[in-house]
Amino acid sequence: GLRQACLLRFGEYHVNHTSNLKSDPKLAELYLTEALKLSKHNPKENSLNIALTQHNLGVACNTLGKYQKAKELIQIALRVEEEHYGQDHVQVASTLGNLA
């Protein structure tokens, strides 16, 4: 719903604007964790959208030094992306880059 969409956008903003002085990985983690909970309870939610949320949450966790949690989230996202796109897709490459 609307709440989930807002949480996703706020979380993505704080993950994807790391050069922005207003970005905050702690807020990203908070927003994306809540969005992930909501998406898992929504039967209409696309597994690829959930994977993107997990990927972004993993990036936020990595920035916060939560490396094990980041790795687990990004690996889950990677499996879904590989299934959906195949191994040669740019999104899969981006996710692999975040595991490095």
Residue frames as qw, qx, qy, qz and C-alpha x, y, z in Angstrom:
[[0.000, 0.884, 0.468, 0.000, 0.00, 0.00, 0.00],
 [0.170, 0.915, -0.036, 0.364, 0.87, 3.64, 0.29],
 [0.555, -0.779, 0.291, -0.022, 2.76, 3.23, 3.57],
 [0.860, -0.097, 0.376, 0.331, 4.98, 0.53, 2.08],
 [0.581, 0.654, 0.194, 0.444, 5.65, 2.63, -1.03],
 [0.093, -0.950, 0.136, -0.266, 6.64, 5.64, 1.07],
 [0.718, -0.586, 0.360, 0.107, 8.93, 3.57, 3.27],
 [0.833, 0.203, 0.326, 0.398, 10.60, 2.10, 0.18],
 [0.389, 0.811, 0.083, 0.429, 11.17, 5.53, -1.40],
 [0.322, -0.900, 0.240, -0.169, 12.55, 7.05, 1.80],
 [0.822, -0.370, 0.389, 0.191, 14.81, 4.03, 2.33],
 [0.757, 0.409, 0.276, 0.428, 16.03, 4.06, -1.26],
 [0.134, 0.944, -0.048, 0.296, 16.75, 7.78, -1.00],
 [0.465, -0.799, 0.374, -0.070, 19.00, 7.25, 2.00],
 [0.847, -0.115, 0.440, 0.274, 20.78, 4.28, 0.35],
 [0.670, 0.495, 0.355, 0.425, 21.24, 5.76, -3.11],
 [0.152, 0.912, -0.016, 0.380, 22.31, 9.29, -2.17],
 [0.799, -0.385, -0.189, 0.421, 25.37, 8.50, -0.11],
 [0.447, 0.199, -0.003, 0.872, 27.12, 11.66, -1.35],
 [0.253, -0.713, -0.263, -0.599, 24.17, 13.69, -0.11],
 [0.092, 0.309, -0.610, 0.724, 24.85, 15.19, 3.31],
 [0.608, -0.189, 0.214, -0.741, 21.26, 14.45, 4.29],
 [0.788, 0.043, -0.577, -0.211, 21.47, 10.70, 3.60],
 [0.428, -0.489, 0.603, -0.462, 21.34, 8.50, 6.65],
 [0.456, 0.146, -0.863, -0.163, 22.00, 4.74, 6.46],
 [0.067, 0.104, 0.838, -0.532, 20.33, 4.24, 9.86],
 [0.515, 0.347, 0.212, -0.755, 17.12, 5.74, 8.50],
 [0.543, 0.328, -0.619, -0.462, 17.49, 3.64, 5.36],
 [0.211, 0.059, -0.963, 0.158, 17.76, 0.52, 7.49],
 [0.262, 0.239, 0.638, -0.683, 14.72, 1.51, 9.53],
 [0.558, 0.402, -0.053, -0.724, 12.53, 2.35, 6.52],
 [0.521, 0.329, -0.707, -0.348, 13.61, -0.64, 4.43],
 [0.041, 0.028, -0.952, 0.301, 13.22, -3.11, 7.29],
 [0.409, 0.333, 0.523, -0.670, 9.65, -1.95, 7.83],
 [0.570, 0.451, -0.297, -0.619, 8.93, -1.97, 4.08],
 [0.314, 0.254, -0.907, -0.122, 10.30, -5.53, 3.85],
 [0.178, 0.143, 0.857, -0.463, 8.01, -6.68, 6.68],
 [0.515, 0.445, 0.232, -0.695, 5.01, -5.13, 4.93],
 [0.500, 0.450, -0.546, -0.499, 5.92, -6.59, 1.54],
 [0.135, 0.147, -0.979, 0.041, 6.25, -10.11, 2.92],
 [0.261, 0.319, 0.767, -0.492, 2.69, -9.87, 4.25],
 [0.488, 0.531, -0.032, -0.692, 1.31, -8.67, 0.93],
 [0.733, 0.123, 0.662, 0.098, 0.36, -11.65, -1.28],
 [0.579, 0.793, 0.191, 0.015, 0.37, -9.39, -4.36],
 [0.166, -0.867, 0.396, 0.254, 3.98, -8.32, -3.82],
 [0.792, 0.547, -0.270, 0.022, 6.37, -9.32, -6.56],
 [0.880, -0.342, 0.036, 0.328, 9.39, -11.39, -5.45],
 [0.592, 0.402, 0.045, 0.697, 11.62, -9.15, -7.56],
 [0.148, -0.806, 0.004, -0.573, 10.45, -6.07, -5.64],
 [0.786, -0.616, 0.043, -0.020, 11.16, -7.88, -2.38],
 [0.851, 0.029, 0.048, 0.523, 14.63, -8.76, -3.68],
 [0.300, 0.655, 0.005, 0.694, 15.30, -5.09, -4.54],
 [0.472, -0.797, 0.051, -0.375, 14.29, -4.10, -1.02],
 [0.902, -0.372, 0.070, 0.205, 16.59, -6.80, 0.42],
 [0.691, 0.356, 0.027, 0.629, 19.41, -5.60, -1.82],
 [0.034, 0.755, -0.043, 0.653, 19.00, -1.98, -0.70],
 [0.695, -0.688, 0.066, -0.197, 18.69, -3.02, 2.94],
 [0.916, -0.096, 0.027, 0.388, 21.88, -5.03, 2.54],
 [0.456, 0.550, -0.034, 0.699, 23.67, -1.98, 1.16],
 [0.325, -0.793, 0.069, -0.510, 22.47, 0.08, 4.14],
 [0.875, -0.481, 0.053, 0.025, 23.61, -2.63, 6.58],
 [0.810, 0.204, -0.026, 0.549, 27.00, -2.78, 4.88],
 [0.159, 0.709, -0.075, 0.683, 27.39, 0.99, 5.30],
 [0.565, -0.705, 0.125, -0.410, 26.55, 0.59, 8.99],
 [0.034, 0.541, -0.816, 0.203, 29.19, -2.13, 9.42],
 [0.756, -0.040, 0.527, -0.385, 26.64, -4.94, 9.76],
 [0.206, 0.488, -0.724, -0.442, 28.54, -7.05, 7.26],
 [0.149, 0.044, 0.988, -0.009, 27.06, -10.50, 7.97],
 [0.381, 0.573, 0.575, -0.442, 23.48, -9.23, 7.78],
 [0.322, 0.687, -0.258, -0.599, 24.34, -7.30, 4.60],
 [0.052, 0.325, -0.886, -0.326, 25.86, -10.39, 2.99],
 [0.257, 0.262, 0.916, -0.162, 22.84, -12.55, 3.83],
 [0.387, 0.678, 0.342, -0.524, 20.34, -10.02, 2.44],
 [0.281, 0.659, -0.442, -0.540, 22.30, -9.41, -0.74],
 [0.070, -0.179, 0.960, 0.202, 22.77, -13.15, -1.36],
 [0.364, 0.454, 0.765, -0.277, 19.01, -13.71, -1.07],
 [0.373, 0.756, 0.040, -0.537, 18.38, -10.86, -3.51],
 [0.066, 0.530, -0.718, -0.446, 21.00, -12.25, -5.88],
 [0.267, 0.091, 0.958, 0.055, 19.30, -15.66, -6.07],
 [0.397, 0.663, 0.541, -0.332, 15.97, -14.08, -6.99],
 [0.241, 0.787, -0.236, -0.517, 17.58, -11.75, -9.55],
 [0.081, -0.359, 0.858, 0.358, 19.51, -14.60, -11.19],
 [0.349, 0.331, 0.874, -0.068, 16.29, -16.62, -11.47],
 [0.342, 0.783, 0.366, -0.368, 14.40, -13.69, -12.96],
 [0.257, 0.870, -0.239, -0.347, 17.04, -12.05, -15.19],
 [0.913, 0.305, -0.100, 0.251, 19.69, -14.69, -15.76],
 [0.719, -0.455, -0.007, 0.525, 23.35, -14.40, -14.80],
 [0.499, 0.171, 0.257, 0.809, 24.36, -11.91, -17.51],
 [0.042, -0.862, -0.406, -0.300, 22.02, -9.06, -16.53],
 [0.220, 0.568, -0.246, 0.754, 23.29, -5.68, -15.33],
 [0.587, -0.623, 0.094, -0.509, 21.21, -5.85, -12.12],
 [0.965, -0.209, -0.101, 0.119, 22.82, -9.19, -11.25],
 [0.639, 0.358, -0.211, 0.648, 26.25, -7.65, -11.89],
 [0.145, -0.674, 0.164, -0.706, 25.38, -4.71, -9.63],
 [0.813, -0.507, 0.039, -0.282, 24.29, -7.05, -6.84],
 [0.921, 0.031, -0.154, 0.357, 27.45, -9.15, -7.25],
 [0.353, 0.570, -0.214, 0.711, 29.46, -5.93, -6.98],
 [0.440, -0.664, 0.169, -0.580, 27.86, -5.24, -3.63],
 [0.953, -0.301, -0.039, -0.008, 28.98, -8.66, -2.39],
 [0.734, 0.397, -0.251, 0.490, 32.61, -7.95, -3.23]]
